[in-house]
Amino acid sequence: MSSSNSTVSSSDSNPRRCAACRYLRRRCAGDCILSPYFPASNPQRFACVHKIFGASNVARMLQQLPVHQRARAADAISMEAYWRVQDPVYGSVGIINLLQHEIYMNQHELARTQAQIAMHTAQQQQQQQQEEEEEEAQQASQPVEAPNMHPQQQDLFAPDRTYLDLSHFPDFF
Amino acid sequence: MGGGSPCASCKLLRRRCSKDCIFAPYFPSDDPPKFAIVHKVFGASNVSKMLQELPVHQRADAVSSLVYEANARVRDPVYGCVGAISFLQNKVSQLQMQLAVAHAEILCSQMQQEPSMSRQQMDTEDKSFLLHNNIATLPQFMNFASSSNVVQEPLKIESFWT
């Protein structure tokens, strides 16, 4: 920027270039399609994308999309490129495989756990039923007690019992 | 290729298919769309570089995964494979939640069978406590952060290696 830095070219010292134009060592135009999504603060992001997809392919892909979808597309492309750099053989497909495997294991575990729950519930119900049946059986086996004839209890047929005097009633028959 | 027709890549690129063509083993001439889609998304020179950096025994798998990714990107120009990954991550979350609930239920029923604990003690508050405890201990899996929430209708995700 200063005149003393005469060996530094003006394009290299331009701080407003996006990461893509910096990497490609070109002037960053005002309408550079890559600059909103590949800021100079993150050069690695574009480096991965350029290595896997190539700058022109990425620019073409973004250009074919409506503006409001380009940011998401750039993020997704960057992620895919990053995963491909990390795993040159399988890339993001390796992650899909891992997740599918995890889903399979979780489904298996869930089915096993639900079967255990069903078994517990069935055992509990069986126990409750058995307890109820035992209670009923105990009640059924007890003998029926005769009415308690206490000595103090008045004998209803004792001759000294005072009955109603029937002579007061008219003779209807 | 021994006297045969050029491979799909050399046909598309209109060049002579040499004996040591790096694409020939993986892009046969009878399947032109396979190379066409990979070329469209990644570019022939990028694919060539990627394959050259790999040992020979891994190149077939690499080509298969590149074809898969390219297809995903053509079907979904915004999210590509990332859409599928986001969908699968959500599925994993759901299953882990269901598992936590199921484990909590088992714990509850086991505690109910304890003779020392009366049935009245295992009320809904205790069950809720157990459930939340289980969820809090769920493992943190990979967080594929993006600038937006990527949840959408998934691609048809067949098992890749069947």
Interface residues (C-beta under 8 A of the other chain):
Chain A: K51 I52 F53 G54 S56 N57 M61 Q64 L65 Q69 A71 R72 A73 D75 A76 I77 M79 E80 R84 P88 V89 Y90 G91 S92 V93 G94 I95 I96 N97 L99 Q100 E102 I103 N106 Q107 E109 L110 T113 Q114 Q116 I117 H120 T121 Q124
Chain B: V41 F42 G43 S45 N46 M50 E53 L54 Q58 D61 A62 S64 S65 L66 Y68 E69 R73 P77 V78 Y79 G80 C81 V82 G83 A84 I85 L88 Q89 K91 V92 L95 Q96 Q98 L99 A102 H103 E105 I106 S109 Q110 Q112 Q113 F141 M142 F144 S146 S147 S148 V150 I157 S159 F160 W161
